[in-house]
């Protein structure tokens, strides 16, 4: 699923990066790498930015870039769910 489809509070694993090389570079510079854990803290209304926790850091990510990120839910037991 896309990061923008995830629910607030979800624990996620990053599966795929944006296709656009510029957006991919921006995402990587923020420490968002495939296989990394992401916690979705808040979603601004009207396609505003998403607030994420990544490696103990809080990051705001714009809707357009966030919509290009593929994620998977992490189940409560620690295993990934589809």
N, C-alpha and C positions, 0 to 999 in steps of 0.2 A: 504494500500500500504506500501511498505518498505520505510524507510527513504532514502535509496539510490536512489529511484525512484522519489523523490520529486524534484521540481524545486527550484533553488536558489531564495531566497526572500520569500519563502512560510512560512506562519504561520501554525503551526501544533499542534496537540494534540497527545501525546504519548499514544498508545493503548496497545501495548504488548512488553514484554522484551525478550531478547534472551533465548533460551532453555538451552544453556550451563550454568551451575551454576557459573562458574568462570566469564564468560562474564557478566552474570546478576549482580554479585557482583560488578564488575568494573563499570557498567552502573549506578547502584544504588549509588555507592560512589561518582559519579559525579553529583548527584542530579537529574538524569533522572528517574522519577517515573511515573507509569501509571496515566493518566489524566492530567499530567503536560504539560504546553505550551512550544513549541520549535520553534525558528526562525532559519531557514537554511540561513546562511549568505554567505557561499562560499563552492564551491566544487573544490578540487584539481583535475587536469587532471589525466588520467590513473589509476583510482581507488585509488586515494590518499585520504587523510583525508578530512572530512567534518568539517567546522567551524560552530558552533551552538551558539546561545544565549539562555541561560536557566536561568531564575530568575535574569536577569541583569548581568550574568557572561558569558564570552566567553570561549567555550570549543572546543578543537579539538578532533574529534572522528574518529578512523581508519575505513576504508571501511568495513572490515570483521565484526566488531562489529555493525557498523551502518546498515549493510545489515540484521541483525537479529532483528532490531527494527521495529515494526508495528506502523504506524502513520495514522492520518486522517487530511485532510485539514480543517482549520477553515475558514468559509465563512466570507466575509467582514462585514456582519451584526452581527457577533459574534456567530452565530450558526454554528455547525459542518456540513460539507458536506461529502458525501461518496466518 
